[in-house]
Amino acid sequence: MCITVKQMMQIEENGHQMGFLRKFMMENAGAATAKRLVEKFGDVKSKRVLVFGGLGNNGGDGLVIARHLAGYGSSVTVFLLGKPNNIRSEECSWNWNLLEKMESIKLLTDGNLEHLNNLDKFDIIVDGILGTGISGEIREPHASAITFISKSNAFKVAVDVPSGLNPDTGETNQACVKADMTVTFHRMKVGMPKRTDVCGEIYVEKIGIPLEAEIGVL
């Protein structure tokens, strides 16, 4: 069964109220995505990974992926699209503070893409920019980050939804990530199955949300 973004938000809220906190959902989402990449590439120790993170929960998922891939031995750079003090969610902020204590991950902030002058130095790019939180025209620095991803020859994985894709309708924004793989969470979003041209290979990962959280929603 496919679900809408509104239904997913309500299921997450119900799960959170039951005691399965959003922080746990984020951890499991990021861990599942990292595991998919390890399954895809086998040994990721030689891989150079760039994680683009927005300031919301999609970015938070990306930060978790960065930590896990560093644990697998990848060379990881995280590019936060804004300033850390503007991070919009407690869960994302918690994960950013954790990465700041890790010398194994290179952190770039403020969205200045001039820091990334060599497109070919990354093997994998993680799109944790917008996820389901798309509304209206995509602004800077997000639009430039999406353009950067489009120009790169790296393997591209989208977290939950490719940034720029409306997961309810399947419509794309003027700027949209074209992913090789999309890892979405809990259930497939309704607009995604018909857009494999943008999503690439789609995996649906359970992240521990109790089935009871769906009562009254589905």
C-alpha positions, 0 to 999 in steps of 0.5 A: 500500500502506498501512502501520502506525505500527510499520512506519513506525517500522521503515522510518525506523529502517532509513533512518536506519541506512543514513545517511539521517538523521531530520533529513533526513526531518524537513526533507523532510516539512516542506518538502513540507507547506509546498509543499502549502500554497503550491500550495493558496493561491498567494501566501501572503505575506498569510497569518497562520499559527499552528503548534502544535508538540508536543515530539516529531518531529511538532512538529519537522516543524511547526517546519520548516514554519514556517521554510519559510512564513516564507521564502515571506513568511507571517506565522508564529507558533509555539506550542510546547506546553511548554518548549524544554528539554523537547523530546524529540528531537534533530531537533526541538531542532535546528530549535527552536534554528534558529527562535530565531535568526529574527526573522521568526517569533514564538515562544510557549512553555510552552503558555499558551493565553492568549497566543492570545486572538484566534481570528480572527487566523490564516488557517492553523493547522498541527497538529504536536501529536501525529502518530502518537505518540498513546497514552491520553488526551490531556493538557494543554496538548495537549487545549486546543490541539486545542480551540482548533484546533476553534473556529477558522475558519482552514484547518487542515492536519495534519502526518502524522496529525490529532492525536487520530486513531489512524492504525492503527485510524481511531479518534478520541480524545475530543479530535481535530483535524478537518483540512481537509488532511492531509499524510502521509509515505512511505506512507498509514497504514492507518486514514486512508483511511476517516477523510476526515471527520477528515483532509480532503484527504489527500496522501502525500509521499515524503520521500527514505527509500530503498526499500531501508529497506522490505526485511524490513518490508513 
